[in-house]
Amino acid sequence: MQVMSVTGPVAAEDLGPTLVHEHIIIALPGEELDPRYAPNRELIVQIAVERLKELHGHGIRTLVDPCPIELGRDPQLYAEVSEKSGVQIIFATGFYFEALGIPGYWRARDTEEIAEFYIHELTHGVGKTGLRPGVIKAATGFEVSDNERRILAAAAQAQKAMGCAIITHTEHSRHGDVQQQIFAENGADPGRILIGHQDEQTAWEPIRDLAARGTFVGIDRVGTEALAPDSRRADHAAALVKHGYAGHLCLSQDRVCTLSAARFPFRIPHAAKLDPVQYMQNGRPLSYVFTEFAAMLRERGVSDVDLDTIFRANPRRLLTGMP
């Protein structure tokens, strides 16, 4: 069994330790209008390669970049970074949540038309590049809109047809249960779904409830303490492991290697505006989840066997369906 990476199929046994939710670059529509906009592609590649080589030095062989179509998805960039870093990159088809995504043309499409588009990209590649996504991205906002429901249903139908994984965004950890319901109603395989961004839950039980319905759950913004303290993330992850849900948990960081924008594309504290990339990285390397955060988990009773399940076995099952 295999999954499609930007440079070609990868066998399940060759995935190795995997981060399931990281980003090479994020670019918001409109940034190109900024008079200061002058992206240096060579520098973007250089920075991304440096960050991924650091990961590779810690044994990481695969990274999933579930960037939605509207947020600067760039398969040709991913291919160059993958080839130069030695890290396999799996990228996504799929639209974002309505407040920041879903282009007007696609808001007018029905579920089947959107699913057909996703299937086309998964089968034939993005545009004329021939580079094929390996996963589907799906997302919901603070509340779930009708357009988002159609997007989720389309993701489920495309997943059913293609046998690939779905990786989701939840805003403020809300509505993972709604995502699960819509996916189930449209025939998706729960064992190939990751309900993402459960980091902002204040208790671990709601995360358990999602996992108990058969999907993977993501504590996947590790290191972003502006949203939630890592101590609480570690408490939640350890509780899930202790109560038998290690096989449903994925850890990642949702970090961005670099930017093309002249300024940070989201609102950030004024003091950070002088160095948005440093703010974005939180002063920590991409290996943080495997080093300092893993140490926090071990202090809470999570074993190396559990960590191997979380970083190796679970991504393999999510991405390929192989036990």
Secondary structure as GFF3:
##gff-version 3
##sequence-region A 1 323
A	DSSP	beta_strand	2	5	.	.	.	ID=ss1
A	DSSP	beta_strand	8	11	.	.	.	ID=ss2
A	DSSP	three_ten_helix	12	14	.	.	.	ID=ss3
A	DSSP	beta_strand	18	19	.	.	.	ID=ss4
A	DSSP	beta_strand	23	26	.	.	.	ID=ss5
A	DSSP	three_ten_helix	31	33	.	.	.	ID=ss6
A	DSSP	alpha_helix	41	57	.	.	.	ID=ss7
A	DSSP	beta_strand	62	65	.	.	.	ID=ss8
A	DSSP	three_ten_helix	69	71	.	.	.	ID=ss9
A	DSSP	alpha_helix	75	85	.	.	.	ID=ss10
A	DSSP	beta_strand	88	93	.	.	.	ID=ss11
A	DSSP	alpha_helix	104	107	.	.	.	ID=ss12
A	DSSP	alpha_helix	111	124	.	.	.	ID=ss13
A	DSSP	beta_strand	135	140	.	.	.	ID=ss14
A	DSSP	alpha_helix	146	162	.	.	.	ID=ss15
A	DSSP	beta_strand	165	170	.	.	.	ID=ss16
A	DSSP	three_ten_helix	171	173	.	.	.	ID=ss17
A	DSSP	alpha_helix	176	185	.	.	.	ID=ss18
A	DSSP	three_ten_helix	190	192	.	.	.	ID=ss19
A	DSSP	beta_strand	193	195	.	.	.	ID=ss20
A	DSSP	three_ten_helix	198	200	.	.	.	ID=ss21
A	DSSP	alpha_helix	205	212	.	.	.	ID=ss22
A	DSSP	beta_strand	216	219	.	.	.	ID=ss23
A	DSSP	alpha_helix	230	242	.	.	.	ID=ss24
A	DSSP	three_ten_helix	246	248	.	.	.	ID=ss25
A	DSSP	beta_strand	249	251	.	.	.	ID=ss26
A	DSSP	beta_strand	256	259	.	.	.	ID=ss27
A	DSSP	three_ten_helix	270	274	.	.	.	ID=ss28
A	DSSP	alpha_helix	276	281	.	.	.	ID=ss29
A	DSSP	three_ten_helix	286	290	.	.	.	ID=ss30
A	DSSP	alpha_helix	292	299	.	.	.	ID=ss31
A	DSSP	alpha_helix	304	308	.	.	.	ID=ss32
A	DSSP	pi_helix	309	313	.	.	.	ID=ss33
A	DSSP	alpha_helix	314	320	.	.	.	ID=ss34
###
